[in-house]
Amino acid sequence: AFFMETDVNELQSQKLRQAINIGFDRAKMMTYLRNGIGIPANGGFIPKGLPGYDNAIGFSYQPEKAKALVSEFKKETGIQNPEITLTTTSNYLSFCEFIQREIQKIGIEVKVDVIPASSLKDA
């Protein structure tokens, strides 16, 4: 999820948010971090098997398009080093580090902030 009530220009940009969504391979993430157990969340936030799931909704892995969107963002805003913070608990650190590495390849700097679950819920 993206925390939209912020003054951070990077998060307000639809292009940057879309670049993040298409900039990492969910299937690869499931293969290597969950030993192939589970289904990549490509179809939006409704899990496969529940009413409302639609495989046409969501994003597929498109790293070249993601790089192009980041380049457009840089040209439009003048921000040459876009940066976001990914906040997580220790349970999901491996996922966040994977996403961090993948998103850095498309030109977005990612910081991972690990906090206790109770603090994340409060936030």
Salt bridges, closest charged atoms under 4 A:
GLU64 OE2 - LYS67 NZ 3.73
GLU72 OE1 - LYS15 NZ 2.95
GLU76 OE2 - LYS15 NZ 2.39
GLU83 OE2 - LYS111 NZ 3.21
GLU102 OE2 - LYS105 NZ 3.06
